[in-house]
């Protein structure tokens, strides 16, 4: 269905998923660095990802492919200083 999120989820700093749709796992690869692993891949790397972090942190995308998205989080008071949020929230939109 056009306009509907094709993958979404929420997880904690350890990468433990609390709730999700179409995610196989979240890999915690270090402080402020998680990779979302989508079950049914998007048709390519050109899909929209939205991320919301709990707390006063900012996020930015890392590498993105048809079935993965790296999400980096950092402290806005100290740019580029990696920091873990208490929860990550994600939604992905695009063709599959």
N, C-alpha and C positions, 0 to 999 in steps of 0.2 A: 504494500500500500504506500503510495507516494506521500511523503511528508511525515511518516511515522518513523520513530527511532528503530533502527534495525539491530541495535545493540545498546545496552545500558547497564549500569551497575553502581554499587557503592561498596567500598572496602576500606579497611583500616591501614595503619602504617606498616603492618607486617604483610599486607597483601591478602589478608583473609577477606573473602567476599561475604558481605552480609546479605545482599540481594542482587539479582542480576537477571538479564535476559540475553541470550546468545553470546555469553562469555564462557570460555573454558577455564580461564585462570587469570590471575594478576601476578606478575613476577616482581618481587621487591629486589631490585638490583643495587640498593644502597640508599643512603639517606636522601630523601627527596627525589627518588628515581624509581618509577614503576613502569612496567610494560603491560598493557592490556592485550590479552590474547582473545580474539574473536573466534567463535565457533564456525559459523558460515561466513566466509570472507566476503568483503566488498568486491566489486568488479575490478577495482584497481586502487591505486593510492590516492585518488582524487575523491575523497569523501569528507564530510564535515564532522568535526569532533568538538564537543563542548565539555568543559571541565569546570567544576566548582569545588573548591576546597573549604573544609570547615576550619575556622580560625583566621588569623590575619596574615595569610600567606598568599603568594601569587603563583600561578602556574604558567608554564610555557611548553609547547610541544617539542618533542625530540624527533626521532625518526618515525615515519609513518609508512606502512605498507598496506596491502589489501586486507591482511588479517591481524595486524598489530599496530599499536600506537604507544610510543614512549612518552610519558608525562613527567616533567621535571617540576619540582616545587621549591620555592625559595623564600627567604625572609625579605620583605620589601625595604626594611630598614638597613639591610646589608645586602645589596644586590649581588646576585650570583652565589650567595651563601646558601647552600642546600639546607632544607629543613623539612621535617615530616609534619604533615597535617594529621589531625585526629581521624579524619575521614576524607576520602576522595569520592566525588560523584561524577559520573561520565555518561554521555549519550553520543551515539554515532548515527549519522544520517547519510544515505547514499544508495546507489544501486548495488545489488548483490548478484 
